[in-house]
Amino acid sequence: MYNFLLLLTLIFVLAKLFGLIAWSWLLVFMPLIVMIAWIIWIVFWIGLVVIIGLHEE
């Protein structure tokens, strides 16, 4: 999934730079933003599980 989102971001950046799309830069980088948000979400839940596991001991 991450490779797909990185490739999609690269395609969008190149298309924007070559004038093939007139999107805002926020939309161009949206796949990268989604990937970063997904990683943060996973790290949050892993951290929460670790904290709860340590607290129950």
Buried (B, 14 or more C-beta within 10 A) or exposed (E): EEEEBEEBBEBBBEBBEEEEBEEEEEEBBBBBEBBEEEEEEEEEEEEEEEEEEEEEE
